[in-house]
Structures are given as structure tokens and as C-alpha cells.
Amino acid sequence: MSFQASATALDGGDQIAAVITLLLLPVALSMGLVSFALVMFGCLVLHLRPSDHPVTLRIKELSMASPHPPALRGPGRPGRTRKAVIRSLVVKRGREQL
């Protein structure tokens, strides 16, 4: 049975529904593709510029208000890692408490 024969076997209402479906299917697929592309673009923007995101702005604000901001902002001297800075601050605090 060919497509032509099966299309004529439908009554008037079914033919209209089939035509509407065939016309709206590409529109729905393209809208889905566009919305997916927009979401991916938004993720890319947040990945490339995370400092503009409200959550990271709040984290940055909290780190600037801490008593030891250099440990949270990064190394004060070249070659010194953030982990080493934090470790040295923990050791200093431990000595102060003794």
C-alpha cells in the first residue's frame, strides 16, 4: 500500500489532522532546537564569565569580607598556591590558640 492510497483512505477530518501535524512538526522541532541552543549559549556565557553570575558575586562578596581575604582571593606571591596560603593560616591560628 503506498502513501497515496493510505492518504485517500482517511476521511476529511483525519486528512486535516494529518496535514496540520505535518505542518506543525517542523515548527515544533525547530523551536525545540532554538530553545536548546539558547540554553547551551547561556551555559557557555556562565562558564566563560562566572564572575558576573549572582551566586559567584555573592561568594566574592563574602570572601572580601573575611578576615583573611588573600587566602580566598588567591596567592599573595607568585608561586604560592591557594592551598598553601590556607594551610599557613590554619597553622598560624593553631599556634595562636596554644
Residue, then its C-alpha position, 0 to 999 in steps of 0.5 A: m500500500s503506498f502513501q497515496a492510497s493510505a492518504t485517500a483512505l482517511d476521511g476529511g477530518d483525519q486528512i486535516a489532522a494529518v496535514i496540520t501535524l505535518l505542518l506543525l512538526p517542523v515548527a515544533l522541532s525547530m523551536g525545540l532546537v532554538s530553545f536548546a541552543l539558547v540554553m547551551f549559549g547561556c551555559l557557555v556565557l556562565h562558564l566563560r564569565p562566572s564572575d558576573h553570575p549572582v551566586t559567584l558575586r555573592i561568594k566574592e562578596l563574602s570572601m572580601a569580607s573575611p578576615h583573611p581575604p588573600a587566602l580566598r582571593g588567591p596567592g599573595r606571591p607568585g608561586r604560592t598556591r591557594k592551598a598553601v596560603i590556607r594551610s599557613l593560616v590554619v597553622k598560624r591560628g593553631r599556634e595562636q590558640l596554644 
